[in-house]
């Protein structure tokens, strides 16, 4: 599956997109665990992140398919 990062998450990961291999039946929470195992600096940012698959916001319990693209959306800030 693909994972896309935006904003500060892209900065932390050092790339806008990556491929992640998960077991069948894995959830968004499983993907987050795998990502933080690879890049522990990501963990503090995930508390306020929204998750989307396609055009739909999803929860951490959502099951993922191998052809899904999980998008991690940090909160927007401005001034």
C-alpha positions in Angstrom: 0.0 0.0 0.0 1.0 3.6 -0.4 1.2 6.2 2.4 1.2 9.9 1.6 2.5 12.6 4.0 1.7 16.3 4.1 3.0 19.3 5.9 5.2 18.6 8.9 4.7 14.9 8.4 6.4 15.1 5.0 9.3 17.0 6.7 9.7 14.4 9.4 9.5 11.5 6.9 11.8 13.2 4.4 9.5 12.2 1.5 5.9 12.9 0.4 5.0 9.2 -0.2 6.2 5.7 0.6 5.3 2.1 0.1 4.4 0.2 3.2 3.9 -3.6 3.3 1.4 -4.8 5.9 -0.2 -8.2 6.7 -3.7 -8.8 5.2 -6.4 -7.4 7.4 -4.1 -4.7 8.8 -5.7 -1.5 10.1 -4.8 2.1 10.0 -3.5 1.6 13.6 -1.2 -1.2 12.3 0.1 1.1 9.6 0.9 3.8 12.2 2.7 1.3 14.3 4.8 0.2 11.3 5.5 3.9 10.4 6.6 4.8 13.9 8.8 1.7 14.2 10.6 3.0 11.1 10.6 6.6 12.1 10.1 7.2 15.8 10.1 11.0 15.4 6.7 10.6 13.7 4.9 9.4 16.8 4.4 12.8 18.6 2.7 14.2 15.5 0.2 11.4 15.0 -2.1 12.4 18.0 -3.7 15.2 16.0 -3.6 13.6 12.5 -6.6 12.8 10.4 -6.5 9.7 8.2 -8.1 9.3 4.7 -8.3 6.5 2.2 -9.4 7.7 -1.2 -11.7 10.7 -0.5 -13.0 9.4 2.8 -11.9 10.2 6.3 -11.4 6.9 8.2 -10.6 5.8 11.8 -7.7 4.0 13.2 -9.8 0.8 13.2 -10.4 0.9 9.5 -9.1 -2.2 7.6 -6.7 -1.5 4.8 -6.3 -3.2 1.4 -3.0 -3.7 -0.4 -4.0 -1.3 -3.2 -5.2 1.5 -0.8 -3.4 4.8 -0.4 -3.5 6.0 3.2 -3.2 9.8 3.5 -2.0 11.3 6.8 -3.4 14.8 7.2 -1.8 17.0 9.9 -3.9 19.9 11.4 -3.8 23.1 9.3 -2.4 26.2 11.0 -2.2 29.7 9.8 -2.2 33.2 10.8 
